[in-house]
């Protein structure tokens, strides 16, 4: 059950708990100096205007067996920072000879500033922090929250939280250590304006009250992890949202470290954190949840929706029928995920090779093909390069023709998943090739699919593939080096309106036809813009097309003019070449000028 109360102070929101822990699936502390400066600015505004400030939502998952315990689902970065800030204010109070603001009249009471701050930080009268930080920064966080003994205490430096760290955890704790020292300096600089101890104590009281009594949140209480993430992913709009991959990673960590001592558990967390960063690098900015779903589809036969990613992974970890423990299964799954991320990297940014352009084209217009190719390119299957290229070529034809034939994308994903389960070793190649050949068309016609125009993604994918076939792969085609060029430009000029004898919507419709598009080197494309096709001055498009590294654009330089009939004929050429790409035994891809000879 999800429940929320009214907007309240941070103190009120967490006062009912004696243990607030960061869930294992949460990412590491990552606030930077700008985040901290923004929080500090908000705090200064609150203390000067004496008005409340809304910090946002705070999602807490309550422990069903112990309602005074909870896990923080949303708010880790803010709470960690606020606890450190309150601890610094506590330390500044302890520097003073008196920690109590004395009542100024008989009708007022003394205010024990230190006690009020510690009431927020600790559980009851103990010195146990009610907030358990992310395990990766726990050692430093605990040091920051540790109370000093004796009065007065003047902690000039905290050597337990070094500015520079030569240990293996230096990268993992860097953001936290920077935050600690930045917060320490902000507090100390602010208090230098107050010379007398009484003034300092009043200022510390104002800052502490502003932070926990006038910084308001909307507390949302949940009772399960799935419920928590549903709420989080619905309302979160800050930074990279948590996803189901985070939940799976957390479950793997929990399972593999359940019976380990604290030091080994921390070492495992550090290891997985570093490996997680490598996985994110490998998948090159792709949605981690989508990658994980594709991976799970490739290794088992059950359908996996976005919502079923975590339950599928958890089910695989808990399946002990093979004689392995859940911990061993979790380790195996994490190892497979890391290996798959390397293959996914090659699918997103293909290496040089015969399949490179086909993979680039697929990447532009589809993603279900990755389900099968994660298995095809897996070194554990040990397919030869020839077999890999044969299968990629068939996948290319199937994936491109599927929407042209009006077929359902989910059905195609299911077909790829089914074929995946058959590919367990090189001996299965024949069956896989046969299945893909059966799916590949022999008489698909692109004319109808592109009759209403073509998207820029499809145009680039098709033109890349056509150019690749024309060049015989003599030139490596990196999509980032080429742009879609409108031969008759998108922005109409009097010259081009006169050439095409069209204006307004009629002009726009004509210039978006596939025949008016070509693949052109990016630097050249940026130069020519609305130039005429051919001009006696030589300041025209033809002279620049002649310099292009693409055959299809340099081929345009052989044409005498560019008019409506040119666009219509080249559109027919484009459709004919696409049909050759996706159909078997449909002829050789050729340039437009060569095609015109047999299609005048």
Secondary structure, DSSP 4 states (H G I P E B T S, - for coil): --EE---EEHHHHHTT-SEEEE-TTSPPP---HHHHHHHHHHHHHHHHH---EEEEEEEEEEETTEEEEEEEEE-HHHHHHHHHHHHHHHHHHHHSS--EEPPSSTTS--EEHHHHHHHHHBSTTSS-BSEE--GGGHHHHHHHHPPP-SSS------TTS-SS--STTHHHHHHHHHHHHHHHHHHHHHHTT--SHHHHHHHHHHHHHHHHTSEEEEEEEESSHHHHHHHHHHH--SSSPP-HHHHHHHHHHHHHHTTS-HHHHHHHHHHHHHHHHHHHHHTTT--HHHHHHHHHHHHSSS---GGGHHHHHHHHHH--TTS--HHHHHHHHHHHHHHHHHHHHHHHSPPSSTTHHHHHHHHHH-STHHHHHHHHT-TTT---HHHHHHHHHHHHHHHHHHHHTT--HHHHHHHHHHHHHH-SSGGGHHHHHHHHHHHS-SS--HHHHTTT---HHHHHHHHHHHHHHHHTT-S---GGGEEEEESS-SS--HHHHHHHT--HHHHHHHHTSGGGEEEEEHHHHHHHTT--SS-TTS-SHHHHHTT-SSHHHHHHTT-S---HHHHHHHHHHHHHHHHHHHSTT------HHHHHHH--
